[in-house]
Amino acid sequence: MSSILDQPLILGENLSLDPIPQQAPTATSPTILVVGGGVTGLITAWVLLDRGYHVTVLASRWASFTDEQRLTSQVAGALFEYPPAVCGQHTDEISLSNSKRWCMVTYNIWDEIASDPNRAAISGVQMKSSNFFFPCPLEEDSKQLLKMREIENSGIRGFNRAPSLIQKQGIDPRYGAVDAYEHLAPIIDTDRAMEWLMVLVQSKGAKFVTETIHGDLYDQEDELRARFEADVIVNATGLASHELANDKTCFPLRGALIRIINDGTDFPKLESSLAITADVAHDNEIVFIVPRNDNILLLGGIAQPHEWNLDLTLDSPEIQRMRARCEAFLPGLEFGRTDPDYPLAQGLRPYRERNVRVERELRQRRVMVNGRERMEPSRVVHSYGQGGAGWSLSFGCAADVAGLVED
């Protein structure tokens, strides 16, 4: 994978915000079929388009802005963390190493997008202070101390370790936070960002096809490639990879977020995100308080493995406990009014038991050449299992996929 690492993805160099591909395709340029219309699929399509490929994006559903269930990419809290652990930490060393690299590629691109006020407004991406709190001094937790040292040297902007953030942010001292640090991180209005990504990818020449595929992509690779005249298929279907990649290690991690009005009327307007992540929270009691946009604040969170149903309500016991935690952590939130149009967002994060999967399909295919059977590599490339970190890993994973396609 040296070719991937030798060519880092950098906005303005090999990735463009222009509504045309950075490298125009020719009549003989390869065609890539990207299956999946979430953030992973759309950003993968963007990267491939700027490298001169023809791209078709196929999805069963697209981002919507109605009362219907929204895509996981829209429901996502989208809080950046190095490496992602708000909803569940990486325990696999390969996944951890890759996630650190992927999230920094992604951080730098979101940072550049947000640096221009007009781009920030159109894309829904802003750089704001993210605050992380801990129940003991970091020196007493070797893993968290090492993580903090890595963040200091990672290139993430605005790092500041200061227990005084507990008082500055108005955290109730009775909650038990004794240490804290902050840094600048992307805060993403996912509804606006998904709409922006769809327009951008289509303007660069992608074809959008609405269709539901069932069964293992490996078994229908020839038919799909022939029908869409595709040289390579990219699987970016998230949780659907349980079926489409025949990956039984892929499972849902159900999450939910309460949306409250953040206009300064009921409590002081919150401009920064505040979190106690899953890797330090007791009994997985996550605290997740994140501005979604200028007027909505998200309260979370929960991480429920192997829960497939989206049947939570504001009266569900786990949702009531979730809000109670946030209110106990940050006094004043108890006065917050829920968004009357969209009070509760819930979705299924696509997790895997081992690690995020960004690799070629490992199963080989039997093909007939000149009347003789032989084995050939599959032309399916996978990118799924990002869990709750699809936005944080998006550009890094897409760059690796592009490298695999080129190889």
C-alpha positions as CSV (number, residue, x, y, z in Angstrom):
1,M,0.0,0.0,0.0
2,S,3.0,2.3,-0.4
3,S,1.5,4.1,-3.4
4,I,-1.4,5.2,-1.1
5,L,0.8,6.6,1.6
6,D,3.1,8.3,-0.9
7,Q,0.3,10.4,-2.3
8,P,-1.6,11.9,0.7
9,L,-5.0,13.5,-0.2
10,I,-4.7,17.3,0.1
11,L,-7.3,19.8,-0.8
12,G,-6.1,22.1,-3.6
13,E,-3.5,19.6,-4.8
14,N,-5.3,16.3,-5.7
15,L,-8.8,17.2,-4.5
16,S,-10.8,20.2,-5.7
17,L,-13.9,22.0,-4.6
18,D,-14.6,23.2,-8.1
19,P,-17.8,21.9,-9.7
20,I,-15.8,20.1,-12.4
21,P,-13.3,17.2,-12.0
22,Q,-9.8,18.3,-11.2
23,Q,-8.7,15.7,-13.9
24,A,-11.2,15.4,-16.7
25,P,-12.1,11.9,-17.7
26,T,-11.7,10.7,-21.3
27,A,-13.8,8.3,-23.3
28,T,-11.5,5.5,-22.3
29,S,-11.2,6.4,-18.6
30,P,-12.3,3.5,-16.3
31,T,-15.7,3.6,-14.7
32,I,-16.3,2.9,-11.0
33,L,-19.6,1.8,-9.5
34,V,-19.8,3.1,-5.9
35,V,-22.6,1.3,-4.0
36,G,-23.8,3.5,-1.1
37,G,-25.0,7.0,-0.9
38,G,-23.9,8.0,2.6
39,V,-20.9,10.2,3.5
40,T,-18.4,7.4,2.8
41,G,-19.8,6.7,-0.7
42,L,-20.2,10.3,-1.7
43,I,-16.7,11.4,-0.6
44,T,-15.2,8.3,-2.2
45,A,-17.0,9.3,-5.4
46,W,-15.6,12.8,-5.1
47,V,-12.1,11.6,-4.7
48,L,-12.4,9.2,-7.7
49,L,-14.0,11.9,-9.9
50,D,-11.1,14.3,-9.3
51,R,-8.7,11.5,-10.4
52,G,-10.4,11.3,-13.8
53,Y,-12.7,8.3,-13.4
54,H,-16.2,8.0,-14.6
55,V,-18.4,7.3,-11.5
56,T,-21.8,5.9,-11.0
57,V,-23.2,6.1,-7.4
58,L,-26.0,3.5,-6.7
59,A,-28.0,3.7,-3.5
60,S,-31.3,2.4,-2.2
61,R,-32.0,5.8,-0.5
62,W,-30.5,9.3,-0.5
63,A,-30.3,12.1,2.0
64,S,-33.8,13.4,2.8
65,F,-35.1,16.3,4.7
66,T,-38.6,15.2,5.6
67,D,-40.3,13.4,8.5
68,E,-39.0,10.1,7.1
69,Q,-36.1,8.2,8.7
70,R,-32.9,10.0,7.6
71,L,-29.7,8.3,6.6
72,T,-27.2,7.3,9.2
73,S,-24.9,9.9,7.8
74,Q,-27.5,12.6,8.6
75,V,-28.3,11.3,12.1
76,A,-24.6,11.1,13.0
77,G,-23.3,13.3,15.7
78,A,-20.2,13.8,13.5
79,L,-18.0,15.0,16.4
80,F,-14.3,14.7,15.4
81,E,-12.0,12.9,17.8
82,Y,-8.4,11.6,17.5
83,P,-8.8,8.7,17.1
84,P,-12.6,8.2,17.2
85,A,-13.8,6.9,20.5
86,V,-16.9,8.9,21.5
87,C,-19.2,5.9,20.8
88,G,-16.7,3.1,21.2
89,Q,-13.0,2.8,21.2
90,H,-10.8,0.9,18.7
91,T,-9.2,-2.1,20.3
92,D,-7.6,-3.7,17.2
93,E,-4.1,-2.3,16.7
94,I,-4.5,-2.3,12.9
95,S,-7.8,-0.4,13.1
96,L,-6.3,2.0,15.6
97,S,-3.3,2.8,13.5
98,N,-5.3,3.3,10.3
99,S,-7.9,5.4,12.1
100,K,-5.3,7.8,13.3
101,R,-4.0,8.3,9.8
102,W,-7.4,8.5,8.2
103,C,-8.8,11.0,10.7
104,M,-5.9,13.4,10.3
105,V,-6.3,13.3,6.5
106,T,-9.9,14.1,7.1
107,Y,-9.3,16.7,9.7
108,N,-7.0,18.8,7.5
109,I,-9.5,18.8,4.6
110,W,-12.5,19.8,6.8
111,D,-10.3,22.5,8.4
112,E,-9.4,23.9,4.9
113,I,-13.1,23.8,3.8
114,A,-14.1,25.7,7.0
115,S,-11.4,28.3,6.6
116,D,-13.4,30.2,4.1
117,P,-16.7,31.7,5.6
118,N,-18.6,31.2,2.3
119,R,-17.5,27.6,2.0
120,A,-18.3,27.0,5.6
121,A,-21.8,28.3,5.2
122,I,-22.5,26.3,2.1
123,S,-21.0,23.0,3.3
124,G,-22.2,23.2,6.9
125,V,-18.7,22.8,8.4
126,Q,-17.3,25.0,11.1
127,M,-14.2,24.7,13.2
128,K,-15.0,25.1,16.9
129,S,-13.6,24.2,20.3
130,S,-14.2,20.6,21.3
131,N,-13.8,19.9,25.0
132,F,-13.1,16.4,26.5
133,F,-13.4,15.7,30.2
134,F,-12.0,12.9,32.4
135,P,-12.8,11.4,35.8
136,C,-9.2,11.3,37.0
137,P,-5.9,13.2,36.3
138,L,-4.6,12.1,32.9
139,E,-1.4,11.0,34.5
140,E,-3.3,8.3,36.3
141,D,-4.6,6.8,33.0
142,S,-1.7,5.8,30.8
143,K,-3.8,5.2,27.7
144,Q,-5.5,8.6,27.9
145,L,-2.2,10.3,28.7
146,L,-0.5,8.7,25.6
147,K,-3.5,9.8,23.5
148,M,-3.2,13.3,24.7
149,R,0.5,13.4,23.9
150,E,-0.3,12.2,20.4
151,I,-2.9,14.9,19.9
152,E,-0.4,17.5,21.0
153,N,1.9,16.4,18.2
154,S,-0.6,15.5,15.6
155,G,-1.2,18.9,13.9
156,I,-4.6,19.3,15.4
157,R,-5.0,23.0,16.1
158,G,-5.8,24.8,19.3
159,F,-4.8,22.1,21.7
160,N,-5.0,23.2,25.4
161,R,-4.9,21.0,28.4
162,A,-6.6,22.8,31.3
163,P,-8.6,21.4,34.2
164,S,-9.9,25.0,34.5
165,L,-12.1,24.2,31.4
166,I,-14.5,22.4,33.9
167,Q,-15.3,25.7,35.5
168,K,-15.0,27.8,32.4
169,Q,-17.7,25.6,30.6
170,G,-20.0,25.6,33.6
171,I,-19.7,21.9,34.3
172,D,-21.2,20.8,37.6
173,P,-18.3,19.7,39.8
174,R,-20.4,17.1,41.4
175,Y,-20.4,15.1,38.2
176,G,-16.9,14.1,38.9
177,A,-14.8,15.6,36.0
178,V,-11.3,16.5,37.3
179,D,-9.2,16.9,34.1
180,A,-9.9,18.3,30.6
181,Y,-8.4,19.4,27.3
182,E,-9.7,21.2,24.3
183,H,-8.8,21.6,20.6
184,L,-10.3,22.9,17.4
185,A,-12.4,20.4,15.5
186,P,-14.9,20.3,12.7
187,I,-18.5,20.7,13.8
188,I,-20.7,19.5,10.9
189,D,-24.3,20.2,10.1
190,T,-24.8,16.8,8.5
191,D,-28.1,17.6,6.7
192,R,-26.5,20.6,5.0
193,A,-23.3,18.8,4.4
194,M,-25.0,15.8,2.7
195,E,-27.0,18.1,0.5
196,W,-23.8,19.9,-0.5
197,L,-21.9,16.7,-1.2
198,M,-24.7,15.4,-3.4
199,V,-24.7,18.6,-5.5
200,L,-20.9,18.7,-5.7
201,V,-20.5,15.0,-6.7
202,Q,-23.2,15.3,-9.4
203,S,-21.7,18.6,-10.7
204,K,-18.4,16.7,-11.2
205,G,-20.2,14.2,-13.4
206,A,-21.4,11.4,-11.2
207,K,-24.5,9.5,-12.3
208,F,-26.9,8.7,-9.5
209,V,-29.0,5.5,-9.6
210,T,-31.7,4.6,-7.1
211,E,-31.8,0.8,-6.7
212,T,-31.7,-1.7,-3.9
213,I,-29.3,-4.6,-4.3
214,H,-29.7,-7.8,-2.3
215,G,-27.2,-10.6,-1.9
216,D,-23.5,-10.8,-1.8
217,L,-21.8,-8.4,-4.3
218,Y,-19.1,-11.0,-4.9
219,D,-21.7,-13.4,-6.4
220,Q,-23.1,-10.7,-8.7
221,E,-19.9,-8.9,-9.6
222,D,-19.9,-9.9,-13.3
223,E,-23.6,-8.9,-13.8
224,L,-23.2,-5.5,-12.0
225,R,-20.0,-4.7,-13.9
226,A,-21.6,-5.5,-17.2
227,R,-24.8,-3.6,-16.5
228,F,-23.0,-0.5,-15.4
229,E,-20.0,-0.9,-17.6
230,A,-17.9,-0.7,-14.5
231,D,-14.2,-1.7,-14.1
232,V,-14.4,-1.7,-10.3
233,I,-17.1,-1.9,-7.7
234,V,-16.7,0.0,-4.4
235,N,-18.8,-1.2,-1.6
236,A,-19.6,1.7,0.8
237,T,-22.9,0.4,2.1
238,G,-22.3,0.6,5.8
239,L,-24.5,-1.8,7.8
240,A,-25.9,-3.3,4.6
241,S,-22.4,-5.0,4.2
242,H,-23.7,-7.6,6.6
243,E,-25.5,-8.9,3.5
244,L,-23.7,-7.3,0.5
245,A,-20.2,-8.4,1.7
246,N,-21.6,-11.5,3.5
247,D,-19.9,-10.1,6.6
248,K,-21.5,-11.5,9.6
249,T,-19.1,-9.6,11.9
250,C,-20.8,-6.3,10.8
251,F,-23.5,-5.3,13.3
252,P,-25.5,-2.2,14.3
253,L,-24.6,0.0,17.2
254,R,-27.8,1.9,17.8
255,G,-27.5,5.6,18.8
256,A,-29.8,8.5,19.4
257,L,-29.6,12.2,19.9
258,I,-32.0,14.7,21.4
259,R,-32.2,18.0,19.5
260,I,-32.9,21.1,21.6
261,I,-33.1,24.8,20.7
262,N,-29.8,26.5,21.2
263,D,-30.7,30.2,20.6
264,G,-29.7,31.6,24.1
265,T,-33.3,31.9,25.3
266,D,-33.5,29.0,27.7
267,F,-29.8,28.7,28.7
268,P,-26.6,30.4,27.6
269,K,-26.0,29.6,23.9
270,L,-23.4,26.9,23.6
271,E,-20.7,27.3,21.0
272,S,-18.4,24.5,22.0
273,S,-18.8,20.7,22.1
274,L,-18.5,18.9,25.5
275,A,-17.9,15.2,25.8
276,I,-17.1,12.3,28.1
277,T,-16.2,9.5,25.6
278,A,-17.0,5.8,25.8
279,D,-13.3,4.9,26.5
280,V,-13.4,6.9,29.8
281,A,-17.1,6.9,30.8
282,H,-18.2,4.6,33.6
283,D,-20.6,1.8,32.4
284,N,-20.6,3.4,28.9
285,E,-22.5,6.5,30.3
286,I,-21.4,8.8,27.4
287,V,-21.9,12.5,27.7
288,F,-22.2,14.1,24.3
289,I,-23.2,17.8,24.0
290,V,-22.5,19.2,20.5
291,P,-23.8,22.2,18.5
292,R,-25.4,20.9,15.2
293,N,-25.7,24.3,13.7
294,D,-26.4,27.9,14.8
295,N,-29.7,27.0,16.5
296,I,-29.7,23.3,17.4
297,L,-27.8,21.5,20.2
298,L,-27.4,17.7,20.3
299,L,-27.6,15.8,23.5
300,G,-26.4,12.2,23.7
301,G,-25.5,9.6,23.7
302,I,-26.1,5.9,23.7
303,A,-24.3,2.9,22.0
304,Q,-26.4,-0.2,21.9
305,P,-24.9,-3.1,20.1
306,H,-27.0,-5.5,18.0
307,E,-30.1,-3.4,18.3
308,W,-31.7,-3.3,14.8
309,N,-35.0,-1.5,15.6
310,L,-35.4,2.2,15.3
311,D,-38.2,2.4,17.9
312,L,-36.9,4.8,20.5
313,T,-38.9,7.8,21.7
314,L,-38.3,10.7,24.0
315,D,-40.1,8.6,26.7
316,S,-37.8,5.5,26.3
317,P,-35.9,4.9,29.6
318,E,-32.5,5.1,27.9
319,I,-33.4,8.4,26.2
320,Q,-34.5,9.8,29.5
321,R,-31.3,8.7,31.2
322,M,-29.3,10.2,28.4
323,R,-30.9,13.6,28.8
324,A,-30.6,13.4,32.6
325,R,-26.8,12.7,32.3
326,C,-26.4,15.8,30.1
327,E,-28.5,18.0,32.4
328,A,-26.5,16.8,35.5
329,F,-23.3,17.5,33.7
330,L,-24.2,21.0,32.4
331,P,-26.7,22.8,34.6
332,G,-29.2,24.8,32.6
333,L,-29.9,22.2,29.9
334,E,-32.9,21.1,31.9
335,F,-34.7,24.3,30.6
336,G,-33.9,23.4,27.0
337,R,-36.9,23.0,24.6
338,T,-36.8,20.1,22.1
339,D,-36.9,20.9,18.4
340,P,-40.6,20.8,17.6
341,D,-40.0,19.6,14.1
342,Y,-37.3,17.0,14.8
343,P,-36.9,16.3,18.5
344,L,-35.1,12.9,18.4
345,A,-32.7,11.5,15.8
346,Q,-31.8,7.8,15.9
347,G,-29.8,5.6,13.7
348,L,-27.7,2.4,13.4
349,R,-23.9,2.9,13.3
350,P,-22.2,0.2,11.1
351,Y,-19.7,-1.5,13.3
352,R,-17.5,-4.6,12.8
353,E,-16.1,-6.9,15.4
354,R,-12.5,-6.6,14.1
355,N,-11.8,-3.3,12.4
356,V,-12.8,-0.8,9.8
357,R,-12.6,-2.6,6.4
358,V,-10.9,-0.8,3.6
359,E,-9.4,-3.5,1.4
360,R,-10.0,-5.5,-1.8
361,E,-12.4,-8.4,-1.7
362,L,-10.2,-11.3,-0.6
363,R,-12.2,-14.1,-2.3
364,Q,-10.9,-14.9,-5.8
365,R,-13.2,-15.6,-8.8
366,R,-13.2,-18.6,-11.1
367,V,-13.1,-17.4,-14.8
368,M,-12.8,-19.2,-18.1
369,V,-10.0,-18.0,-20.4
370,N,-9.5,-19.8,-23.7
371,G,-11.6,-22.7,-22.5
372,R,-9.5,-23.1,-19.3
373,E,-10.6,-22.3,-15.8
374,R,-8.4,-20.0,-13.7
375,M,-8.6,-17.9,-10.5
376,E,-8.6,-14.1,-10.7
377,P,-8.8,-11.4,-8.1
378,S,-12.2,-9.8,-7.5
379,R,-12.7,-6.3,-8.6
380,V,-14.7,-5.3,-5.5
381,V,-13.1,-2.8,-3.1
382,H,-14.7,-2.4,0.4
383,S,-15.0,0.6,2.6
384,Y,-17.3,0.0,5.6
385,G,-17.4,-0.6,9.3
386,Q,-16.6,3.0,10.2
387,G,-19.1,2.8,13.1
388,G,-19.9,6.3,14.5
389,A,-16.9,7.8,12.8
390,G,-17.9,8.0,9.1
391,W,-17.5,11.8,8.9
392,S,-14.2,11.7,10.9
393,L,-12.6,9.0,8.7
394,S,-14.3,9.9,5.3
395,F,-11.5,11.5,3.3
396,G,-8.8,9.2,4.7
397,C,-10.7,6.0,3.8
398,A,-11.6,7.5,0.4
399,A,-7.9,8.1,-0.4
400,D,-7.0,4.5,0.4
401,V,-9.9,3.3,-1.7
402,A,-8.6,5.4,-4.6
403,G,-5.2,3.9,-4.1
404,L,-6.6,0.3,-4.2
405,V,-8.6,1.2,-7.4
406,E,-5.5,2.5,-9.1
407,D,-3.5,-0.6,-8.1
